[in-house]
């Protein structure tokens, strides 16, 4: 029975190549679907069947894959990277990765992340945008928040653009309470190691910070890529310039930094993800100054491409720009997010 099944799978793959190239997913129960493989992320495969909306499939239910319509970037749980197409293997639960004349056999269950490496510049972008608003009539006080993340993937690197803000509205007054923005480039060397450079901007009126511009360089490692957890860390050197709410500028300040991000995923219903992020900065210019930025995020997919978001954030500075200001700030943000 098994040899017959995989002979059929092979013949279907050849037939698809002879006509319009389509991707095919084969299930352990013997059924299959034809369409377009979109991505694999931590145990869940997203597929666009012919004439049907996108569906998600648990990776453990798949016995074979044929995906020759485009080149894919593939990451495995043992920290290997591939660029290539996918062909059916004679043995159940294995696939061939065909790339630049080389053929590699891997287990379907070992694929941690897979996405199409599009030739079109515009198609390499993914991201999300979120908005939230709260208002109390009794106080006449409103609060608006937004966040966005845009990612661009190339063969050896990625660009990540992030921005968020919290704004207060009271009568005719508009206050920019807290803002963060950054542009980060990661260049991958071997396996899960990468070099990183970034530019960033921060504003936090609670800590007496009118603006802070940062530029940094460092090295990082994606040290966990399992089916439920995706984590990375980086460390390096940063230069920043601050201006406090009293109009005083700091001049150039140097710091050592360390950052850690851990993502937990639950793709079976309910589809919930958790993210914990911590950034620590130790000043080389100001004696014993220490800063910390942290966040805890929860997102819940309510319908396809739309999430409900919850974030708890905190900021600590033992020597804030204005000495009389608070050293610690925290808050809770709710939002509705759209993914693209």
N, C-alpha and C positions, 0 to 999 in steps of 0.2 A: 504493500500500500504506500509506504513512504517513498520508494523509488519512483513509483508512478506519479505521485503528487509533485515531486520536484522536477520530473521530466515535463509535466504540464506547465509548471512555473517557468521553466527555462524556455519552452516553446512560446508561451505568452510574452515573455520578455523580448524574444526575437521578433515576434509578430508586431509588437508595439514599436520596435525600432524601425521596422520596415514601413510603418505608416507614421502617423503623428506620434511623437514620443510621449508616453504617459508613464506615470509611476504606478506601482501595484503593491498592495499590502496583502499578505497571506496570513490567515489566522490559524490558530492551533486546531480549531474545529473543522478545518477544511475549506471554509469560505474565503472570499477575497473581495477587495474593492479596488477600482481603478480611478485615477485622478491625479492629484498633485500633492506630493509630500511637502509640507510647509516647514515643520520644525520638530525637534525632539528636545524636551527639557525635563531633566530629572524625573524620568519614569513615565512621561506622558508624551505621546506622539500626536501632532496636529496634522490633519489631512483634509484636503479639499476634494471630495468625490465629484465626479461628473454630474452636473445638474442638481447638486445638493449643497447646502451650506456647510461650512467647516465643521468637522467633528473631531473629538479628542478620544484617543484610544490608550488604554493602559499598555505599557511596553511588554509586560509579561504575557499578554494574550497574543502576541505576534510571533509567528514561526519563521517568516521569510519576508524580505523586502527587495524589490527591484525599483531603483530610482536613478534613471539615466538621463532625465530631462535637463539636468543642470548640474553644476559643480556645487558640492556641499562642503562646509567647514564642519569637521567632526572632532569632538573632544570626548575622551574616554575617562572612566573612573580611575584608571591607573596613570593619568596625566600625559597621555599621548595626544597629538594633534595630527589630523589628516585633511587634505583638500582633494576631493575626488568624487566619483560617482559610485553608486552602490549596485551590486549585482547579486543575484540569488546564488547561494551556496548549496551544494548537494546535501549537506547535513542540516538538519533542523536547528533553528536558533542561531545559525552562523550566517555571515554575509561576507562578500568580497568588497574591499575598498580599492577602486581602480584609480590610481593617481600617477601621472607623469611616467607611464611605462612600468610602474611598480604595482604589485598586487599584494594586499595584506588581508588576512582573514581575522575577523574579530567577532565576538559574541554580540548579538543584538542587545543583550542585557548590560553589556559594558559601555554602551553609548550613553554618555551623560548629557551632552549638549550637541545638537545638530541644527544647522540652519543653512539656507541657500546662500552661496556666495555669488550674488547677482553681478552681472557685468555692467548693468546700468548704474550710474552714480546715484540717482535718486532712490533706487530700490535698496540700497545698502543702509538706509536710515530706518531706525525703529525708535519708539519712544512712548511717552505718555504725557498727559496734561490733566491737572486736577484743579477744581475750584471749590471753595466753601464760603459760607456766610452765616453769621449769627447776628440777631438784633433783639434788643429788649425795649419794648415801648415805654415801660415805666421810667427808664433812665435816658431814653433817646440815644442809646449807644449801639453802634453797629461795628462788626469786625469782619473784614474780608481777608481770605487767605488764598494763595495759589501756589502751585508747584508744577514743574515740568522737567522732564529728562529726555534728552535726545542722544541717540547712539549711532555712530557711523563705524562700520566694520570694513577693514581692508585685509589683505592676505596676511600681513605681519603685525598689524596693530589695530587700535580702535581709538576713536575720539568720543568723549563723553561730555556733554554739555548739560549742566544742571542749574536750576534757579528756583527760588522760593521766596515768599514774602508774606508778612502779616501786617495789615493796615487797620487803623482805628478811624471810625467816622463818628463825630459828635457834633450835633448841630451843623454848622457850616465848616467845621474844622476837619482836616484830613491829616493823619499822622502816619509816617512810615516807621513803624515800631521795630521791625526786624526783617532783614533781608540777607539772603545768601545767594551767590552766583559763582560758578566755576567752569573752567574749560580744562579738561584733562586729556593727555595723550599717553597711551600705554603702548610700548613696542615690545613684542614677544621675542625672546631669544631662544632658549631651549626649554622644551616641555612647558612647565608652568611658571617660569621666571620671566619677569618683564621689567623694563626700565620705564620710569614715569616722569613727566614734566607737567606742571599745571600752573594756571593763573586763577586767582580767587578774589572775591570781594565780599565783605561782611559789614553789617550794620546792626547794632543792638543798643537802643536807647536806654534800656533798663540797666545796662552795664556802663553807660556813659560813653558809648562808642558811636561816633558819627559815621566814620568809615574806616575800613582797613583794607588795604590792597596787599595781596600776597603773591609771591612767585616761588615755586619750589621745584626740586629735583630729587629723585630717589630711586629705590629699587623695591620690587614687590614680588609676591609669590601667591599663586592660587593653590592653597594647601589642602583644601577639601573639595572634592567633586563627586559626591555620592548621589543617590537618587532622591534624597530628601534634603540634603544640605549642600550649600555652595558658599565657599568662604575664601576671602583673600586678606592679605595684610601687606602693608608697605611702610617704609621708613626712609628718612632722608633729611635734607636741609632746606630751610625756607627763609626768605627775606621778606619783611613786611614793613609797611608804613601806616601809621595810625593818626587819626585826628579825632579828638574827643569832642563832646557836646559843648565844651566851653571855647572851642576854636583853636586849641593848642595842638600842634603837630609834634610827632615823636622823632622824626628823622628815621633813618634806616635801622631796623632791628633784625637781628639774626636769631633763629630758633632751630632746634632739632625737633622733628616730628615723628610720630608713629600713628598709624591708622589701622583699624581692624573692622571688617564687615562680615557678618554671618547671616546667611539667608536660609530659612527653613520653609519647605514647601509641602503643602497637602493638596494634591491635585484631584483626589477623589472627593466626591461631594461631602461637605461643602468645600469649594475651592478656595482655600485660605493660604496666605503666605505671611511669614513673619521676617522682619529684618532688624538686626541689632547693629548699630554702627557707633564706633568710638574713635575720636581723634584727640591726641594728646600733644601738647607743644611745651617744650622747655626752653626758656630764653637763655641765649648766650650773651646777650647785651645788657640785660637787667638781672641783677642778682636774685636767684631763687624765685623768679616768676614762673608760674605754671598755669597753663590754660587747658581746658577740656571742653569739647563739644560732643554731645551724645544724642542718640535718638533711638526710639523703638517704634517700629511701624507694623501695622497689621492691615492687609488688604483682603477683601472678600469679593470674589467675582459674582455679581448679581445676575448679569446677562453677558453674552459674548461681547468682549472688548470694553465692558464697563465694570468698574470696581467701586466699592465703598471703602474709604480709607480712614484710618485712625493713626495719629502720630502723637507720641509723647517726646518732647525735646527738652534738652537741658544745656546750659552754658555756664561754665565756671571760670573765673579769673581771679587769682588770689591778689593781684595788683591791677585792678581795673584802670582804664585810662583816666577816669575821674575818681580820686581817692574816696570821696564821700559817697559814691554810688554803691549799689549792691554788688556783691561778688558772685551771686548765683541767680540765674534766671531759668525758669522752666515754663512749660505751657502744654496744652492739649489742643490738637487740631483735627477737625473732621472735614472730609472732602469727598467729592464724587470725581472719579478719574476715568479718562478715556485713553485706551491704548491703541497705538497705530503701528 
